[in-house]
Amino acid sequence: MRQAPPWRRWVPTSRQIRFAIQSKVAKIFPAVAKRYNFFPAVLPWDMKNSFLVESLHETSKAKLGDQDLRFIKTHGNIETMTFPDKIVRQGNATIDVYRFRNCAILGKSGETVLLDGPYNLHRPGQNTARFGKLRRRKIDGPVLNLLGYHKGHKHYYNFLATDLDEQLAFFERQTKREAVTALVREDISSIQRSIYTYLERKYKFLRIEEVGPNERIEADICYTIKSRNGSRFRSPQTEQGGDRISTAYKAAYNIKPCKTPWRKVYVARDDAKIRRIQNEQDLWQRLEPLGFERIIPGTMSHAEQVRLFDEAKVIVGAHGAGLTNLLFTQEGGQVVELFPANYVQSSYLWMSRLKQHHYTPVICGKSQAHQHFQVSENDIASVLDALREVNVFEHPDAIRSPASVPLPA
């Protein structure tokens, strides 16, 4: 999560200025705003609840331990800034399903608009909401808006860990109701396309329809899904959610879980623009003799990633989206995650707890430009000591490292 520097945050961006001006124009000339697809009014919360048709609640069995909480409070600067009062120990998810009538779905922003208001279901995004002509297209029957945001809808972690679970839960329960057309963006990633193609084959009631940025879809009935949870750092929120995601992708790629995971995997970030280990070779030359494979997830097909992580027993890597593949691992492995000291959060700690993995965080030096950082000899020692600690090797004495250093509390 990159943010503007403090000195820059108080200066409005050009998009924020544009949004403020257009919002005032919409208040003065509502007919013009409606004609050009700008809907600033938000549906009141008490009215929204009248459209709720179902809520699904799940709670995780996994909980963060006292040592986990101490680690987050001490080192988790990203998380403590977001939730300064409370670090959530357990996953809790409530998935709400709403059914609205007489709606427009805007391709440019992904917004759902109730035309009888008109009301926007959510507060318009300052970066995406703006005046513009859109080509109208009517779709018969109920639709499900999965357009998401205009930008960022292909982010690997966000899609798999936060978005996909609620969609899969909806489709599982939709078999009891009517057929539905799911609206997705025309530029979805191959990873998204693979799962939607599979779901369309699996569920006879489901049809996937792509929507362009210059389109306005009009439908008599529109479903929307909204998840409520205690923390976005607990994603997926439950073991059931993680299993839904893993099972669906393995079925989509016709991958049968291996009987006994065995691979030792080092997740490199050669294809990433940020958060690389600058002196990675110093770490790799200690891992390679131990039988580790060095992988770059972005250079592999997604099916290859899913199969490899299903077979993985030990995983070492810097914090980043590649570790989202922990979702596809089997229970009881080991994860060692490296962080720059000034960018620490607990997303993959939580995934490891859901999978009952032995998890070790290693805090390295502070990051520099583009969040790149270096590992010291002591950091490497911490990695090797963690591997020795759970005795995952046939000959643990073969792991040689400098004097043991204490792991973060």
Secondary structure, 3 states (H helix, E strand, C coil): CCCCCHHHHCCCCHHHHHHHHHHHHHHHCHHHHHHCCCCCCECCHHHHHHHEEEEEEEEEEEECCHHHHHHHHHHCHHHHHHCCCCCCCEEEEEEEEEEEEEEEEECCCCCEEECCCCEECCCCCCCCCCCCCCEEEECCCCEEECCCCCCCCCCHHHHHHHHHHHHHHHHHHHCCCCCEEEEEECCCCHHHHHHHHHHHHHCCCEEEEEECCCEEEEEEEEEEEEEEECCCCCCCCCHHHHHHHHHHHHHHCCCCCCCCCCEEEEECCCCCCCCCECCHHHHHHHHHHHCCEEECHHHCCHHHHHHHHHCEEEEEEECCHHHHHHHHCCCCCEEEEEECCCCCCCHHHHHHHHCCCEEEEEECCCCCHHHCECCCHHHHHHHHHHHHHCCCCCCHHHCCCCCCCCCCC
